[in-house]
Amino acid sequence: MSSDGITARRRGAGRGLAFIVSGPSGAGKNSVINRVMKLEPNLAFSVSYTTRSRRRREAEGIDYHYVSRDEFARLLDAGELVEHVTYHEDLYGTGRSQIDRVVAAGKDVILNVDVEGAKRLQAIGLPPYTVSYIFLVPSSLHRLEERLRARGSESPQHIADRLRIAKREMDSLGDFDYLVINDDFDTAVAELRAIVISERLRILADPSKETRD
């Protein structure tokens, strides 16, 4: 087998890989994802839709597409959303066309998806893409509470509600393929990047050895 033939047996980038990063609100998912995209080539973020208000330091089209409930309903009716959930009275959804555009450009796609949204995608699938499900979370609810309070964007009641939801979401950890602990930012970045690299290094089936009728 030639060297080119050997290289072709490795999946590599741009062959329909999708990385779903999920976890409780405040876990630091976007920050870790953004750093990994700077370090790892051919990896692009699919921006989700939400009806919630934009927070300080968030940007339209980078963190989320911030839309009205009417616009969200239009996207849903048009079949644009591959999954959607309601979280803390706000709507969140993943757009199919954005995922398709990233992959068509020869890149792998990475998404920040609510835990319930990730579970829905697990149930219905995301053909034709090969999906890895990653749960990203601090090592304790106490650390998560510290992060939520440090954001300074929510009331004590909202924080309490998010912690209650996070405790329930932790029960879904076993449904995911990988676990990234985000206590130390650089470590979490290295772990998520390692997952991307390892999936790209998987060996593809050898067409010459497929059985024929």
C-alpha positions in Angstrom: 0.0 0.0 0.0 1.3 3.4 -0.9 1.8 6.2 1.6 -1.2 8.0 0.0 -3.2 4.9 0.4 -2.4 4.6 4.1 -3.2 8.3 4.7 -6.6 7.8 3.0 -7.5 5.1 5.6 -7.5 7.7 8.3 -10.7 9.6 8.6 -9.1 13.1 8.9 -11.0 16.4 8.9 -13.9 17.3 6.7 -15.6 13.9 6.4 -18.8 14.6 8.2 -17.7 14.7 11.8 -19.9 16.5 14.3 -19.0 17.2 17.9 -21.9 17.9 20.2 -20.7 19.6 23.4 -23.2 19.7 26.2 -23.5 20.3 29.9 -25.1 22.5 32.5 -25.5 26.3 32.0 -22.4 28.0 33.3 -20.0 25.1 32.7 -17.9 27.2 30.3 -18.7 25.3 27.1 -18.4 28.3 24.7 -15.1 29.4 26.1 -13.5 26.0 25.8 -15.0 25.5 22.3 -13.7 28.8 21.1 -10.2 28.1 22.2 -10.2 24.6 20.6 -11.3 26.1 17.3 -8.3 28.5 17.4 -5.9 25.6 18.0 -7.4 22.9 15.8 -7.7 23.6 12.0 -10.8 22.9 9.9 -13.2 23.0 12.9 -16.1 25.4 12.8 -18.9 26.3 15.2 -22.6 25.9 14.3 -24.4 28.8 16.0 -27.7 27.8 17.6 -30.9 29.9 17.8 -32.3 31.2 21.0 -35.1 33.4 22.2 -33.3 34.5 25.3 -31.8 37.9 25.7 -28.2 38.5 24.8 -25.9 38.6 27.8 -23.0 41.0 28.4 -20.0 40.0 26.3 -22.1 37.8 24.0 -22.3 38.6 20.3 -25.0 38.0 17.7 -24.0 35.3 15.2 -21.0 34.2 17.4 -22.6 32.9 20.6 -26.1 32.5 19.4 -28.6 33.8 16.8 -31.0 35.8 19.0 -34.4 35.6 17.5 -38.0 36.4 18.6 -40.5 33.6 19.4 -42.3 34.3 16.2 -39.0 33.8 14.2 -38.2 30.7 16.2 -41.6 29.3 15.3 -41.1 30.1 11.6 -37.8 28.2 11.6 -39.4 25.3 13.3 -42.3 25.2 10.8 -39.9 25.4 7.9 -38.1 22.3 9.2 -34.8 24.2 9.7 -34.3 23.0 13.3 -33.0 19.5 13.8 -33.7 19.7 17.6 -35.2 22.3 19.9 -35.8 22.5 23.6 -37.3 24.9 26.2 -34.8 25.8 29.0 -35.8 28.1 31.8 -38.7 29.5 29.7 -36.4 30.3 26.7 -36.3 28.4 23.4 -33.1 26.9 21.9 -32.6 25.1 18.6 -30.0 23.8 16.2 -30.2 24.8 12.5 -29.6 22.1 9.9 -28.5 24.4 7.1 -25.6 25.8 9.2 -24.3 22.3 9.9 -24.5 21.4 6.2 -22.7 24.6 5.2 -19.8 23.9 7.5 -19.4 20.3 6.3 -19.8 21.3 2.7 -16.8 23.7 3.2 -14.6 20.7 4.1 -14.7 21.3 7.9 -15.9 19.4 10.9 -18.6 21.0 12.9 -18.8 21.6 16.7 -22.0 22.6 18.5 -23.0 23.8 22.0 -26.3 22.0 22.6 -28.4 21.9 25.7 -28.4 18.5 27.5 -32.0 17.7 26.6 -31.3 18.8 23.0 -28.3 16.4 22.9 -30.5 13.6 24.1 -33.0 14.3 21.4 -30.3 14.3 18.7 -29.2 10.9 20.1 -32.7 9.6 19.7 -33.3 10.8 16.2 -29.7 10.8 14.9 -28.0 13.4 12.6 -27.5 11.5 9.3 -25.3 11.4 7.4 -22.9 12.7 10.1 -20.7 10.8 12.5 -21.5 12.4 15.9 -19.5 12.4 19.2 -21.4 13.5 22.3 -19.2 15.3 24.9 -20.4 16.2 28.4 -18.5 19.2 29.8 -18.9 20.2 33.4 -17.0 21.4 36.5 -16.2 18.7 39.0 -18.9 19.7 41.5 -22.1 21.7 41.7 -20.4 24.0 44.1 -17.9 25.0 41.4 -20.7 25.4 39.0 -22.5 27.7 41.4 -19.4 29.8 41.8 -19.2 30.3 38.0 -22.9 31.2 37.8 -22.5 33.9 40.5 -19.3 35.2 38.9 -21.2 36.0 35.7 -23.3 38.6 37.6 -26.1 38.4 35.0 -28.8 36.5 36.9 -30.8 36.8 40.1 -30.2 34.4 43.1 -33.5 32.7 42.2 -32.4 32.1 38.6 -29.1 30.7 39.8 -31.0 28.4 42.2 -33.2 27.3 39.3 -30.2 26.6 37.0 -28.5 24.6 39.8 -31.6 22.5 40.2 -31.7 21.8 36.5 -28.0 21.1 36.5 -28.4 18.5 39.2 -31.0 16.7 37.0 -28.8 17.0 33.9 -25.9 15.3 35.7 -28.0 12.1 35.7 -27.6 12.0 31.9 -23.8 11.9 32.0 -23.8 8.2 31.2 -25.5 8.8 27.9 -22.5 10.6 26.5 -19.3 9.4 24.8 -16.8 11.6 26.6 -16.5 13.6 29.8 -14.5 16.8 30.0 -13.9 18.3 33.5 -13.7 22.1 33.3 -12.0 23.0 36.6 -8.9 24.2 34.9 -9.5 26.0 31.6 -6.3 24.9 29.8 -6.8 21.3 30.8 -10.4 21.3 29.6 -9.2 22.8 26.3 -6.6 20.0 25.9 -9.1 17.3 26.7 -11.7 18.5 24.1 -9.0 19.0 21.5 -7.8 15.4 22.2 -11.3 14.1 21.5 -11.4 16.0 18.1 -8.0 14.7 17.2 -8.7 11.1 18.2 -11.9 11.0 16.2 -10.0 12.3 13.1 -7.4 9.5 13.6 -10.0 6.7 13.5 -9.3 4.1 10.7 -11.8 4.0 7.9 -13.0 0.6 6.5 -10.9 -0.7 3.7 -13.2 -0.8 0.6 -11.0 -3.5 -1.0 -11.8 -5.9 1.8 -15.6 -5.5 1.7 -17.5 -8.7 0.9 -19.5 -8.8 -2.3 -22.5 -10.9 -3.2 
